[in-house]
C-alpha cells in the first residue's frame, strides 16, 4: 500500500485529498477530494489537472461534507471517475446540498449535472455497519468509521488491508476533529468524538489548531450560554437588533439550539430569571439624564415594589427639570447624584412585563439543510438502537426533557423538513423562531431604508441569523449594510474570520475597540457602500471561541495518545504519525508537542512524526518515502555556451546556402 498527499499538505490547510494505491490488488482510491479555499492561487490549484487519471480511481472515502473536503468530487466525475463515494447518510445529503449551492461560485469547475452524477454509498444504511466496526469496501480492503464531533455526519476512518505475508496493515485518517469529548460534550449538537482503538501502524492527523491551546473557559457549556445570554439581555433592554453571520452548515444549527435552551426551557435563563423587555426607551432616557412624565411614572411604579430605603434613595436622586418646548414636564437626576445603573436596571427588569423575542433565520441553504439535521440527529445506531448515532448525550438534560423521545420531537420541531422551502414559524414558549422562505430578505427589502439611530417607534428585540459566514457574500451583506451605522445593533461573531474578508475586518475592528487600538484599515466596503470607521456604530462582539469546530493542540494530543485499550504485551507497538491540514507553524508546534509528550502506561506510543509531503509517495509496507525519479540534468553554463556556438554556426551555413541559391544579378 502506498499513500501520497495531494492536498492539505506542505503549508496548506484546505484542499484535502489523499491518494492510496493498493498495488497488491491494483486498486486506487482517495480519502476526500476537496476544494482549495482562501489561499494563494486557490483557483489555479482547483483548475489544475489531477495528478492521477480520474478513471483509475475506484472509489472515494469521504470524511465529511465541508467543501474543502468534498468540493472537487464533481470535477472528479467530470474528468472520468465512475466509482462510488463511501460516507454517512448525513454527509451525503449535506455534501450534495452544499455542492449544488456552490455551483454558481465554482468558476466553471463543475456543473449541477456533475453534482447530480455523484454516486453516494451510505455506509450507515448497511446491515453490517457499526461505529468502529470494519466493513469491506473492496477485495482485502476494510474501513471502520468513528465519530469526530466536527460536523453532523463527520467520521474518522481506519483503513485496513491484507499484505502478501498474511499480516494486516492499518492507517487512521482523522479527518477534521471537533471539540466535544465523551467526558465534556460542551458544544450543543453532537456526541463526543471517538478516539482510535488499539495501536494503528499509522495515523494521519489534522493540525489546523496544532499551535493553539484554548482557555478551558471556551470548553464550558454554561460559560457559552452565559455569554450568549448577556448579549441577548443587553440587546433586549436597549431595543437592539442582533445580527449573527453564520455558516449554514452546523454553526447556524448550533446557535439555534443554544437559543432554544436559553429562551424556552421551563426554568431557563431568560423567561424566568431575566425577562425580555418591551422597550420604553428607558435605557436611552436614563443614559441621557432627562426623561418625560410617562417614563417617570413607570419608574415610580417600579420603585413601589422596592423597600422603603430603596424608594427613598431614588426619590432623593430624581428631581423635576424645566419643561420642554411644549411645556411638558421633564425629570432628571440631581447634580452629583450617586446612581447605580445596574441596580436601576434590575429594578426595571423586575417590574416590566416580558415580551417575545423574534429570531429570523435568513439563509436559503440553511432552509434546505434543516430537515437533514432534524432526521439525522434522531438516527439510531443499528447495533445499539437505544443510542443515537450523533446526538449529544446531554441534550435531554439541557432542554429539561424527560426522555429521548421528547428530544426527538423537539429536534424535529426546531429543524423541520420543508420540501416546499417556504417560510416556517415555530413557537419557542412565548418567543418566535422564523425560517425565512427563499424569496425573503432580498436586497430590495432594504431599498430606500436608511438606518435610524433612534427610531420614533421602538422595535422589538430581534435576532437575525444570516448565511455567509465570513460576510463575503449572501444575504448577510445586505443586513450589514443596513445595520452597521446603528448604535442599537450588535454584530455577533461566532466563528473564524479570515483576514482580508469583510468578516475578518469586522472582527479586527471589534478587537481594536477593546484594546483601544486602530485597525490596519480606515474604511470598509459593504456592497457598493463605503463606511468610514467613525460611521460604524454597531457593537461588535466575538464569541467564536465557544463555537470552534476544531480541536486545539490539547485535543489533538488526546486523540493521538488515547488509552489504547489493549493488553500490555500488545501495546508495545508504536505509531507513525503524519500531520496534514495545517500551516507550517501549526504542524511544527504540534510535532514538537508530540515529541516531548511522555506517554502514560496505557497510552499509545509514537515512533516518529512526519509532515504530509505532496511531492512523493510513502510506502506503508516498507515504512519509507519513495523518492520521485530524478529530473533530467539541467544545462550547465558551459552547455549553454556550446548550444549558442552551434546555433551561430548553423546560421552561418544557412546564410551561405541562401546566397548560393539566389539568382545572380
Backbone torsions as a table, in degrees:
resi	resn	phi	psi	omega
1	UNK	NA	130.2	175.6
2	UNK	-118.7	155.1	-178.6
3	UNK	-140.1	142.3	170.7
4	UNK	-143.0	148.4	-173.2
5	UNK	-100.2	106.2	-176.9
6	UNK	-78.7	-41.7	-178.3
7	UNK	-135.5	174.3	-176.1
8	UNK	52.6	35.8	-179.6
9	UNK	-125.1	-177.7	-176.6
10	UNK	53.5	-116.1	-177.7
11	UNK	-111.2	26.7	-173.6
12	UNK	-112.3	147.3	-179.3
13	UNK	-101.6	-34.4	-173.9
14	UNK	-102.2	179.8	178.7
15	UNK	76.0	35.0	-176.8
16	UNK	-56.4	127.5	176.9
17	UNK	-167.1	120.2	179.5
18	UNK	-123.2	128.8	-173.3
19	UNK	-102.5	124.2	177.1
20	UNK	-111.3	142.2	173.6
21	UNK	-129.4	108.2	178.4
22	UNK	-92.0	85.7	-169.7
23	UNK	-63.3	-30.1	-178.7
24	UNK	-59.6	-33.3	-179.4
25	UNK	-115.1	5.7	-178.9
26	UNK	53.3	48.3	179.1
27	UNK	-118.6	127.6	173.8
28	UNK	-114.0	140.9	177.1
29	UNK	-151.2	166.0	-179.3
30	UNK	-118.1	149.2	162.5
31	UNK	-108.3	110.6	-177.3
32	UNK	67.3	156.4	176.9
33	UNK	-155.1	81.6	-166.6
34	UNK	-104.5	163.1	-178.8
35	UNK	-82.6	139.9	170.4
36	UNK	-77.5	132.6	-175.5
37	UNK	-137.7	141.2	168.2
38	UNK	62.7	17.6	-179.7
39	UNK	-122.2	164.3	179.8
40	UNK	-57.9	134.2	175.7
41	UNK	61.8	28.9	-177.8
42	UNK	-59.9	-45.1	-178.3
43	UNK	-63.9	-40.2	177.9
44	UNK	-60.7	-43.7	180.0
45	UNK	-64.8	-39.8	-179.4
46	UNK	-67.0	-29.3	-178.5
47	UNK	-84.0	-16.5	-179.0
48	UNK	-61.8	151.7	173.3
49	UNK	-65.6	145.3	174.3
50	UNK	-62.3	145.7	178.9
51	UNK	-80.4	32.4	176.8
52	UNK	-157.7	164.4	175.7
53	UNK	-83.9	117.1	-177.3
54	UNK	-56.9	-30.8	-179.4
55	UNK	-69.0	-19.8	-179.6
56	UNK	-83.4	-12.2	-178.9
57	UNK	-80.5	126.7	-175.5
58	UNK	-86.3	-36.9	179.3
59	UNK	-160.0	167.1	176.9
60	UNK	-123.1	137.4	170.3
61	UNK	-103.7	118.7	-174.9
62	UNK	-107.8	123.7	-177.1
63	UNK	-77.3	-40.1	179.4
64	UNK	-165.8	179.8	-164.6
65	UNK	-94.9	6.1	177.1
66	UNK	-68.1	144.5	-173.2
67	UNK	-61.1	-31.8	-179.7
68	UNK	-74.4	0.6	174.4
69	UNK	-117.2	-23.4	-177.6
70	UNK	-123.5	-2.9	-166.8
71	UNK	-67.7	-16.8	177.9
72	UNK	-105.7	7.4	177.0
73	UNK	-62.4	-41.3	176.4
74	UNK	-60.5	-37.6	177.3
75	UNK	-65.5	-35.4	177.8
76	UNK	-60.5	-44.5	176.6
77	UNK	-64.6	-42.0	179.7
78	UNK	-60.0	-32.8	-176.7
79	UNK	-88.2	4.8	172.7
80	UNK	120.6	-3.2	176.7
81	UNK	-65.5	135.8	-178.3
82	UNK	-127.2	10.3	-175.4
83	UNK	-89.3	-165.5	-179.3
84	UNK	-109.0	162.6	176.5
85	UNK	-112.7	112.5	178.3
86	UNK	-84.3	128.4	178.4
87	UNK	-169.6	-178.9	176.2
88	UNK	-80.2	163.6	178.4
89	UNK	-60.7	-43.8	179.7
90	UNK	-60.2	-44.9	179.7
91	UNK	-63.3	-42.8	-179.8
92	UNK	-60.0	-47.1	-177.0
93	UNK	-69.6	-43.5	-179.3
94	UNK	-68.9	-38.2	179.5
95	UNK	-64.9	-44.2	-179.8
96	UNK	-62.5	-42.0	178.4
97	UNK	-64.1	-43.2	179.4
98	UNK	-64.1	-42.0	-178.2
99	UNK	-69.0	-40.5	176.8
100	UNK	-62.9	-37.8	178.4
101	UNK	-68.2	-30.9	-174.3
102	UNK	-87.8	-6.1	-178.4
103	UNK	-54.3	-42.2	-176.4
104	UNK	-69.4	-14.6	178.2
105	UNK	-107.7	8.5	-170.9
106	UNK	-85.9	-0.4	178.8
107	UNK	54.5	36.6	175.9
108	UNK	79.9	8.1	179.7
109	UNK	-64.1	-34.4	-179.6
110	UNK	-158.6	166.5	-177.0
111	UNK	-116.2	174.2	176.0
112	UNK	-61.1	-36.6	178.2
113	UNK	-64.2	-35.9	177.6
114	UNK	-64.0	-38.7	178.2
115	UNK	-66.2	-44.3	-179.1
116	UNK	-66.6	-19.6	-179.7
117	UNK	-77.1	-12.4	-177.2
118	UNK	-63.0	129.0	178.5
119	UNK	-103.3	96.4	178.4
120	UNK	-82.0	138.1	172.0
121	UNK	-117.0	108.0	-170.8
122	UNK	-86.4	106.9	-172.0
123	UNK	-66.7	-30.3	-176.6
124	UNK	-76.0	-1.1	174.0
125	UNK	-99.3	-2.6	177.7
126	UNK	-79.0	143.5	-178.8
127	UNK	-64.9	-23.5	-178.3
128	UNK	-93.5	8.4	-177.6
129	UNK	-80.2	140.2	170.4
130	UNK	-161.8	148.6	179.1
131	UNK	-58.5	134.7	179.5
132	UNK	65.1	16.9	-178.6
133	UNK	-110.2	124.5	-178.5
134	UNK	-65.1	137.1	170.6
135	UNK	-129.2	145.3	-179.8
136	UNK	-74.7	140.6	174.4
137	UNK	-120.9	-13.0	175.7
138	UNK	-168.1	178.7	179.6
139	UNK	-59.0	121.3	177.3
140	UNK	61.8	18.7	177.7
141	UNK	-122.8	129.4	-176.0
142	UNK	-134.5	150.0	179.9
143	UNK	-138.4	137.3	169.3
144	UNK	-116.0	154.0	-174.6
145	UNK	-120.9	132.0	176.7
146	UNK	-130.4	144.2	-174.1
147	UNK	-68.5	138.4	179.6
148	UNK	-107.9	-15.7	-178.2
149	UNK	61.9	25.4	177.8
150	UNK	-84.0	-60.2	170.5
151	UNK	-141.5	170.4	179.3
152	UNK	-55.2	128.6	177.3
153	UNK	88.7	-9.7	-174.1
154	UNK	-70.8	139.1	-177.7
155	UNK	-138.8	145.4	161.9
156	UNK	-84.3	158.0	-178.4
157	UNK	-122.4	139.3	168.6
158	UNK	-117.0	109.8	-175.6
159	UNK	-98.8	129.2	-178.9
160	UNK	-126.9	143.4	-179.1
161	UNK	-142.5	154.6	177.1
162	UNK	-89.0	138.7	176.9
163	UNK	-100.0	167.2	179.9
164	UNK	-62.7	-30.9	-177.1
165	UNK	-84.7	7.0	177.5
166	UNK	90.8	-8.8	177.1
167	UNK	-84.0	169.6	179.0
168	UNK	-120.3	137.4	173.0
169	UNK	-101.8	157.0	176.2
170	UNK	-151.0	150.1	-179.6
171	UNK	-143.2	133.9	177.5
172	UNK	-97.0	128.3	173.3
173	UNK	-106.8	108.7	-171.1
174	UNK	-66.3	-27.7	-166.4
175	UNK	61.2	-157.8	177.2
176	UNK	-90.7	130.5	-175.2
177	UNK	-101.7	131.4	179.5
178	UNK	-87.6	-177.2	-175.1
179	UNK	-91.0	-24.9	-175.9
180	UNK	-68.6	133.8	174.2
181	UNK	-118.7	169.8	179.0
182	UNK	-60.3	-40.0	-177.3
183	UNK	-81.2	-23.2	-178.3
184	UNK	-142.7	76.7	176.0
185	UNK	-79.7	70.5	-168.2
186	UNK	-70.4	-31.7	-178.2
187	UNK	-83.2	158.2	-160.5
188	UNK	-70.5	-39.2	-163.9
189	UNK	-92.8	-42.3	-161.1
190	UNK	-106.6	148.9	172.4
191	UNK	-68.2	163.9	-175.5
192	UNK	-63.7	153.1	177.3
193	UNK	-67.7	155.6	179.1
194	UNK	-107.3	134.6	177.0
195	UNK	-86.4	158.1	-179.5
196	UNK	-65.0	149.2	177.1
197	UNK	-87.4	141.4	172.4
198	UNK	70.9	-156.1	-177.4
199	UNK	-121.2	89.3	178.4
200	UNK	-66.2	152.4	177.2
201	UNK	-61.1	-40.9	-175.3
202	UNK	-135.7	150.1	170.9
203	UNK	-135.5	132.8	170.9
204	UNK	-107.6	115.9	-169.7
205	UNK	-122.4	134.3	177.0
206	UNK	-66.6	155.9	-178.0
207	UNK	-136.8	28.1	-175.5
208	UNK	-49.6	-49.5	179.2
209	UNK	-112.8	37.6	-179.4
210	UNK	-66.1	-15.4	-179.7
211	UNK	-102.3	3.5	-173.6
212	UNK	-120.1	143.0	170.2
213	UNK	-125.0	112.8	-177.3
214	UNK	-76.4	154.9	171.0
215	UNK	-63.6	139.2	177.3
216	UNK	-56.2	-22.3	178.9
217	UNK	-54.8	-36.5	-176.4
218	UNK	-77.3	-8.4	176.6
219	UNK	-107.4	25.3	-178.3
220	UNK	-112.1	116.5	-177.0
221	UNK	-58.2	-47.5	-176.8
222	UNK	-67.7	-35.2	178.3
223	UNK	-63.1	-38.9	179.0
224	UNK	-65.6	-45.0	179.6
225	UNK	-64.7	-36.4	177.5
226	UNK	-63.4	-42.9	-179.6
227	UNK	-63.1	-43.5	179.6
228	UNK	-68.3	-38.8	178.8
229	UNK	-62.3	-42.0	179.8
230	UNK	-60.0	-40.7	179.4
231	UNK	-63.6	-43.1	-178.8
232	UNK	-66.0	-43.6	-179.6
233	UNK	-59.5	-46.0	-178.8
234	UNK	-63.0	-44.9	-178.7
235	UNK	-65.0	-40.0	-179.3
236	UNK	-66.0	-42.8	-178.0
237	UNK	-67.2	-33.1	-177.2
238	UNK	-101.6	23.3	-179.2
239	UNK	46.0	46.4	-173.4
240	UNK	-94.4	173.5	174.5
241	UNK	-119.8	134.1	178.2
242	UNK	-109.5	124.7	175.3
243	UNK	-110.6	124.6	-179.8
244	UNK	-115.7	100.2	171.7
245	UNK	-69.5	127.5	-175.4
246	UNK	-149.3	144.8	174.1
247	UNK	-65.5	140.6	-175.3
248	UNK	-67.7	-26.8	-177.5
249	UNK	-99.6	112.3	172.6
250	UNK	84.8	-53.6	-174.2
251	UNK	-65.6	-44.4	178.8
252	UNK	-60.0	-42.5	-178.1
253	UNK	-67.9	-35.8	177.4
254	UNK	-64.3	-44.7	-179.7
255	UNK	-63.7	-41.4	179.9
256	UNK	-60.9	-43.8	-179.4
257	UNK	-66.1	-37.7	175.5
258	UNK	-61.2	-42.6	179.0
259	UNK	-63.6	-38.2	177.2
260	UNK	-62.6	-44.3	178.9
261	UNK	-60.7	-36.0	-179.1
262	UNK	-76.0	-44.1	-168.1
263	UNK	-89.4	-33.2	-166.4
264	UNK	-106.2	-24.9	-173.3
265	UNK	-58.1	142.1	-174.4
266	UNK	-53.4	-39.4	177.7
267	UNK	-113.7	36.7	-173.9
268	UNK	-70.1	177.0	-172.1
269	UNK	-69.3	-40.6	-173.0
270	UNK	-94.2	-48.9	-174.1
271	UNK	-59.5	-41.5	-176.6
272	UNK	-92.5	-43.2	-171.3
273	UNK	-85.5	-50.2	-176.2
274	UNK	-130.3	101.4	-177.8
275	UNK	-66.0	150.3	169.0
276	UNK	-77.0	126.6	-167.9
277	UNK	-98.4	143.4	163.1
278	UNK	-70.0	151.9	-171.1
279	UNK	-107.7	114.6	179.3
280	UNK	-98.6	13.2	-172.5
281	UNK	63.1	22.0	178.6
282	UNK	-61.7	-44.7	-177.1
283	UNK	-59.5	-44.3	179.7
284	UNK	-64.1	-40.8	-178.2
285	UNK	-63.9	-46.4	-179.1
286	UNK	-63.3	-42.0	179.7
287	UNK	-62.9	-34.9	-179.1
288	UNK	-79.0	-18.0	178.8
289	UNK	85.7	6.3	-178.6
290	UNK	-147.6	135.4	-179.0
291	UNK	-146.8	169.3	-172.8
292	UNK	-94.8	-177.0	-176.6
293	UNK	-63.0	-41.7	-177.9
294	UNK	-62.8	-45.2	179.0
295	UNK	-64.1	-40.7	179.4
296	UNK	-62.9	-36.7	176.7
297	UNK	-62.7	-40.8	178.8
298	UNK	-64.6	-39.8	178.7
299	UNK	-62.5	-43.3	179.7
300	UNK	-61.5	-43.9	-178.7
301	UNK	-66.9	-34.5	177.0
302	UNK	-67.1	-37.1	-179.0
303	UNK	-70.7	-24.8	-178.6
304	UNK	-61.3	-23.6	179.6
305	UNK	-84.7	-4.4	-177.2
306	UNK	-95.2	171.0	178.6
307	UNK	-66.5	161.9	-179.5
308	UNK	-60.8	-36.7	-179.3
309	UNK	-64.7	-42.3	179.3
310	UNK	-66.7	-42.5	178.5
311	UNK	-59.3	-43.7	-178.6
312	UNK	-64.9	-40.2	179.5
313	UNK	-58.3	-45.6	-177.1
314	UNK	-76.7	-33.8	176.0
315	UNK	-61.9	-38.9	-179.9
316	UNK	-70.2	-23.0	-176.3
317	UNK	-87.2	-16.7	-174.2
318	UNK	-109.5	139.0	178.7
319	UNK	-137.1	159.7	174.6
320	UNK	-76.2	145.9	179.3
321	UNK	-115.5	175.8	174.9
322	UNK	-60.9	137.1	177.3
323	UNK	-59.4	158.4	178.2
324	UNK	-79.3	-173.3	-174.2
325	UNK	-63.2	-22.0	177.3
326	UNK	-95.0	11.5	178.8
327	UNK	68.3	20.2	176.5
328	UNK	-83.1	141.1	-178.0
329	UNK	-60.7	147.1	175.4
330	UNK	-130.9	153.1	-179.1
331	UNK	-134.8	159.9	178.4
332	UNK	-166.0	-177.0	178.8
333	UNK	-86.0	146.0	176.7
334	UNK	-66.6	159.5	-179.8
335	UNK	-60.6	132.6	178.7
336	UNK	63.1	25.5	177.2
337	UNK	-66.5	136.3	178.2
338	UNK	-88.3	94.1	-173.5
339	UNK	-104.6	125.1	176.0
340	UNK	-97.5	98.0	-175.2
341	UNK	-64.9	-32.8	178.3
342	UNK	-63.8	-39.5	178.2
343	UNK	-67.5	-42.4	179.0
344	UNK	-60.5	-43.8	-180.0
345	UNK	-60.7	-44.4	179.5
346	UNK	-60.8	-41.0	179.1
347	UNK	-62.7	-46.9	-177.5
348	UNK	-67.6	-37.3	-179.1
349	UNK	-70.9	-30.0	176.8
350	UNK	-72.2	-25.2	-177.5
351	UNK	-89.3	-35.8	-169.5
352	UNK	-77.4	139.9	179.7
353	UNK	-70.8	133.6	179.9
354	UNK	-61.6	153.2	179.9
355	UNK	-136.4	147.1	-175.0
356	UNK	-65.2	145.2	173.9
357	UNK	-100.8	140.3	178.7
358	UNK	-106.2	133.9	178.2
359	UNK	-121.8	119.8	177.1
360	UNK	-108.2	131.0	171.0
361	UNK	-104.2	111.4	-172.5
362	UNK	-115.9	79.6	-177.5
363	UNK	-158.3	112.6	179.2
364	UNK	-57.8	-39.4	-178.6
365	UNK	-68.3	-39.4	175.4
366	UNK	-60.1	-41.1	179.1
367	UNK	-58.2	-39.5	179.5
368	UNK	-72.3	-31.6	-173.8
369	UNK	-86.7	-18.8	-170.3
370	UNK	-57.9	-38.3	179.7
371	UNK	-66.4	-31.5	176.9
372	UNK	-63.3	-44.1	178.2
373	UNK	-64.3	-41.1	179.5
374	UNK	-60.2	-39.3	-178.4
375	UNK	-80.7	-46.9	-171.3
376	UNK	-75.4	-27.8	175.3
377	UNK	-70.8	-13.0	177.0
378	UNK	-103.6	-1.3	-178.3
379	UNK	-66.8	132.1	177.9
380	UNK	-91.3	156.2	174.4
381	UNK	-77.0	140.4	-175.4
382	UNK	-64.7	-40.3	-174.4
383	UNK	-87.4	-19.9	177.5
384	UNK	-134.8	77.1	-171.0
385	UNK	-64.4	-11.4	176.0
386	UNK	-77.3	-12.8	-178.2
387	UNK	-110.3	139.2	173.8
388	UNK	-77.4	157.5	-176.5
389	UNK	-76.1	-37.6	-173.1
390	UNK	-122.2	-23.0	-163.0
391	UNK	-71.3	140.7	177.2
392	UNK	-55.5	128.4	-176.2
393	UNK	-69.1	-16.0	-179.3
394	UNK	-99.5	8.6	-174.0
395	UNK	-63.6	-41.0	179.9
396	UNK	-60.7	-45.2	179.4
397	UNK	-62.2	-42.8	-176.8
398	UNK	-70.4	-30.9	176.9
399	UNK	-89.3	-1.5	-179.3
400	UNK	57.5	45.9	176.7
401	UNK	-110.2	154.3	-170.2
402	UNK	-94.7	-11.0	-176.9
403	UNK	-150.4	160.5	177.2
404	UNK	-67.7	-29.3	176.8
405	UNK	-64.2	-38.1	176.9
406	UNK	-67.2	-36.2	176.5
407	UNK	-64.3	-42.3	175.8
408	UNK	-52.3	-49.9	-177.7
409	UNK	-61.9	-42.0	-178.9
410	UNK	-65.9	-42.9	180.0
411	UNK	-62.5	-44.0	-179.3
412	UNK	-68.4	-24.7	176.0
413	UNK	-75.0	-44.7	-178.1
414	UNK	-70.5	-37.8	-176.9
415	UNK	-119.5	74.9	-173.6
416	UNK	-79.4	154.1	170.4
417	UNK	-75.3	130.9	-173.5
418	UNK	-141.9	75.7	-175.9
419	UNK	-65.4	-28.9	-178.9
420	UNK	-77.4	-14.4	179.1
421	UNK	57.7	36.5	175.5
422	UNK	-95.9	169.8	177.8
423	UNK	-64.7	145.4	179.8
424	UNK	-130.7	137.1	174.3
425	UNK	-115.7	133.0	-176.5
426	UNK	-130.4	127.0	178.6
427	UNK	-79.2	131.2	173.6
428	UNK	-117.7	83.9	-171.7
429	UNK	64.2	-124.0	178.0
430	UNK	-88.7	0.8	-176.1
431	UNK	-102.8	171.8	-173.3
432	UNK	-132.0	126.4	171.5
433	UNK	-105.7	129.3	-175.9
434	UNK	-132.3	118.3	171.3
435	UNK	-85.5	120.4	178.5
436	UNK	-71.8	140.7	176.0
437	UNK	-72.3	174.5	-175.7
438	UNK	-64.2	-23.2	-176.8
439	UNK	-97.1	6.7	-175.7
440	UNK	-88.6	157.1	169.3
441	UNK	53.5	40.9	171.2
442	UNK	-72.5	167.6	-178.2
443	UNK	-58.7	-31.0	-177.9
444	UNK	-64.5	-20.0	178.0
445	UNK	-61.4	-25.8	-177.6
446	UNK	-97.6	-1.6	-175.1
447	UNK	-59.4	126.0	177.6
448	UNK	81.7	-4.6	-179.8
449	UNK	-96.0	124.0	176.7
450	UNK	-108.3	135.3	179.6
451	UNK	-59.1	134.8	-180.0
452	UNK	-111.1	129.4	-176.0
453	UNK	-69.6	-38.5	-179.2
454	UNK	-135.6	81.6	-177.3
455	UNK	-63.4	149.8	-178.2
456	UNK	-68.5	-34.2	179.1
457	UNK	-105.0	108.1	-176.0
458	UNK	-62.3	127.6	177.1
459	UNK	-78.3	166.2	173.3
460	UNK	-76.1	155.8	172.1
461	UNK	-60.7	140.1	-166.5
462	UNK	-149.7	133.6	176.9
463	UNK	-115.8	131.1	173.6
464	UNK	-120.6	123.6	172.5
465	UNK	-103.3	119.5	-171.6
466	UNK	-127.1	142.0	-179.9
467	UNK	-68.1	155.7	-178.0
468	UNK	108.2	65.0	-168.2
469	UNK	-49.5	-45.1	-179.1
470	UNK	-96.9	11.7	173.7
471	UNK	65.8	24.7	179.5
472	UNK	-90.8	-12.0	179.8
473	UNK	-172.4	178.1	-179.5
474	UNK	87.7	-176.8	-173.8
475	UNK	-67.5	-23.3	-177.4
476	UNK	-60.3	-29.4	-177.6
477	UNK	-65.2	-40.3	178.2
478	UNK	-67.0	-38.4	176.1
479	UNK	-62.0	-42.0	-179.8
480	UNK	-63.2	-43.5	179.4
481	UNK	-58.0	-35.8	-177.4
482	UNK	-77.5	-35.1	-168.6
483	UNK	-103.2	-21.7	-176.8
484	UNK	-55.8	-36.1	-179.5
485	UNK	-76.4	-7.7	-171.9
486	UNK	-90.2	128.9	176.8
487	UNK	-80.1	3.7	175.6
488	UNK	-107.4	10.8	-179.9
489	UNK	-106.0	148.1	174.2
490	UNK	-123.7	127.0	172.5
491	UNK	-99.1	113.5	-174.7
492	UNK	-103.6	112.4	-178.2
493	UNK	-91.4	127.7	-173.7
494	UNK	-122.7	13.1	-179.2
495	UNK	-164.7	-179.2	-178.0
496	UNK	-64.1	133.5	176.0
497	UNK	-121.5	113.8	-177.7
498	UNK	-65.9	142.4	178.1
499	UNK	-62.4	143.0	-179.2
500	UNK	93.9	-21.8	175.8
501	UNK	-81.7	164.0	177.2
502	UNK	-60.3	-42.9	177.1
503	UNK	-61.7	-38.8	178.4
504	UNK	-62.9	-39.3	178.3
505	UNK	-67.3	-40.3	178.3
506	UNK	-64.8	-41.0	178.3
507	UNK	-62.8	-41.6	178.0
508	UNK	-64.1	-41.6	178.6
509	UNK	-61.6	-41.1	177.9
510	UNK	-61.8	-43.1	178.7
511	UNK	-64.8	-42.2	-178.1
512	UNK	-64.8	-36.5	177.1
513	UNK	-61.4	-40.7	179.3
514	UNK	-66.6	-41.3	-175.7
515	UNK	-84.3	-7.4	-176.9
516	UNK	69.8	29.6	-178.7
517	UNK	-113.0	175.6	177.4
518	UNK	-108.7	139.0	176.5
519	UNK	-71.4	171.9	-178.4
520	UNK	-89.6	24.9	174.5
521	UNK	-142.6	159.5	-177.1
522	UNK	-114.2	-9.1	179.8
523	UNK	-155.2	161.6	180.0
524	UNK	-130.2	133.4	176.2
525	UNK	-101.3	126.8	177.1
526	UNK	-124.5	116.4	-168.7
527	UNK	54.5	-126.9	-179.5
528	UNK	-97.1	6.9	-174.5
529	UNK	-103.6	135.9	-179.9
530	UNK	-107.8	126.0	178.5
531	UNK	-107.0	123.4	166.1
532	UNK	-73.0	159.4	-176.1
533	UNK	-59.7	-35.9	-179.4
534	UNK	-78.9	-0.6	172.9
535	UNK	-89.3	-11.7	-174.5
536	UNK	-97.0	105.7	-177.5
537	UNK	-104.7	-10.6	179.7
538	UNK	-64.0	144.4	175.1
539	UNK	-78.4	141.7	180.0
540	UNK	-120.5	117.7	-176.9
541	UNK	-122.8	132.2	-177.6
542	UNK	-111.3	114.9	174.4
543	UNK	-117.0	21.6	-174.2
544	UNK	-60.3	-29.4	-179.5
545	UNK	-59.3	-28.8	-179.4
546	UNK	-75.1	-22.1	-171.8
547	UNK	-112.1	8.1	-176.2
548	UNK	-56.3	135.7	-177.7
549	UNK	-92.3	3.5	-177.7
550	UNK	-119.5	137.2	174.2
551	UNK	-63.7	144.3	176.7
552	UNK	-86.1	-172.1	-175.7
553	UNK	-58.1	-40.8	180.0
554	UNK	-62.8	-41.6	178.8
555	UNK	-66.0	-38.2	179.2
556	UNK	-67.2	-39.8	177.2
557	UNK	-64.4	-39.4	177.3
558	UNK	-60.8	-42.2	-179.9
559	UNK	-64.1	-41.1	-175.9
560	UNK	-72.2	-39.8	-171.7
561	UNK	-102.3	3.1	-174.7
562	UNK	-46.7	144.7	173.5
563	UNK	-37.2	120.7	-173.0
564	UNK	-80.9	-9.0	173.3
565	UNK	57.3	34.8	176.5
566	UNK	-123.7	155.6	174.5
567	UNK	-56.7	152.8	-173.4
568	UNK	-56.1	-39.9	-176.9
569	UNK	-67.5	-22.4	178.2
570	UNK	-93.9	-8.2	-175.8
571	UNK	-94.0	7.6	-179.8
572	UNK	-79.8	-10.6	178.1
573	UNK	-66.0	157.5	178.6
574	UNK	-126.9	150.6	-174.4
575	UNK	-102.9	139.9	169.3
576	UNK	-92.6	127.0	-175.9
577	UNK	-109.5	126.6	170.7
578	UNK	-100.9	136.7	177.5
579	UNK	-108.6	127.4	176.7
580	UNK	-135.2	-174.2	171.8
581	UNK	55.8	49.0	178.7
582	UNK	-164.8	158.7	175.4
583	UNK	-69.3	167.5	179.2
584	UNK	-57.1	-43.7	-179.6
585	UNK	-63.3	-43.6	-179.5
586	UNK	-62.9	-43.3	-179.1
587	UNK	-67.2	-42.5	-177.9
588	UNK	-66.1	-40.4	-178.7
589	UNK	-71.8	-34.4	176.0
590	UNK	-69.1	-40.6	177.2
591	UNK	-57.9	-45.2	179.0
592	UNK	-62.4	-42.1	-179.5
593	UNK	-64.6	-37.5	177.8
594	UNK	-65.5	-44.1	-173.9
595	UNK	-70.5	-27.6	179.8
596	UNK	-90.8	-10.3	-179.6
597	UNK	-70.9	131.8	176.7
598	UNK	-100.2	108.9	-175.2
599	UNK	-63.9	143.4	173.7
600	UNK	-73.6	177.2	-174.4
601	UNK	-57.6	-36.0	-178.3
602	UNK	-110.0	15.8	178.0
603	UNK	-89.7	156.9	178.7
604	UNK	-69.7	141.7	177.0
605	UNK	-97.5	147.7	179.3
606	UNK	-113.1	124.0	-179.1
607	UNK	-75.9	-47.0	179.4
608	UNK	-162.0	163.9	179.7
609	UNK	-120.1	128.7	179.6
610	UNK	-119.8	149.6	172.2
611	UNK	-93.0	139.5	175.8
612	UNK	-59.6	128.2	-174.9
613	UNK	-123.4	120.3	-175.4
614	UNK	-82.4	-7.2	-171.9
615	UNK	-91.2	-7.3	-176.0
616	UNK	-154.6	163.8	177.0
617	UNK	-85.4	158.3	170.5
618	UNK	-124.1	130.5	178.4
619	UNK	-86.0	116.6	179.1
620	UNK	-78.3	-8.9	176.4
621	UNK	-97.1	-37.4	179.0
622	UNK	-91.3	-9.1	178.0
623	UNK	60.2	45.4	179.9
624	UNK	-156.5	156.2	174.8
625	UNK	-73.3	145.3	177.1
626	UNK	-107.8	109.7	-177.6
627	UNK	-68.4	141.9	178.2
628	UNK	-69.3	160.3	177.6
629	UNK	-55.5	142.4	-179.5
630	UNK	-63.6	137.4	178.8
631	UNK	-69.3	157.0	176.1
632	UNK	-58.8	137.5	-179.0
633	UNK	-61.6	139.1	179.0
634	UNK	-79.2	157.7	176.4
635	UNK	-63.0	136.7	170.5
636	UNK	-81.5	171.6	176.7
637	UNK	-59.1	-38.7	179.2
638	UNK	-65.1	-37.1	178.8
639	UNK	-63.2	-40.6	178.3
640	UNK	-65.1	-37.5	178.8
641	UNK	-63.6	-42.4	178.2
642	UNK	-62.3	-43.1	-179.0
643	UNK	-63.0	-42.1	-179.8
644	UNK	-65.4	-40.6	179.1
645	UNK	-62.9	-41.6	178.2
646	UNK	-62.5	-40.3	-179.2
647	UNK	-64.9	-39.6	178.6
648	UNK	-64.1	-42.8	178.5
649	UNK	-62.3	-40.2	178.0
650	UNK	-63.2	-42.0	179.4
651	UNK	-62.2	-39.1	180.0
652	UNK	-65.6	-45.3	179.2
653	UNK	-62.7	-38.1	179.4
654	UNK	-64.8	-39.8	178.7
655	UNK	-63.2	-41.5	179.0
656	UNK	-64.2	-41.7	179.9
657	UNK	-61.5	-44.2	179.7
658	UNK	-62.8	-38.4	-179.4
659	UNK	-65.4	-40.4	179.9
660	UNK	-67.3	-33.2	-176.7
661	UNK	-84.4	-12.3	-177.5
662	UNK	-74.6	140.8	178.3
663	UNK	-65.4	138.4	-178.9
664	UNK	-74.0	141.0	-180.0
665	UNK	-79.5	NA	NA
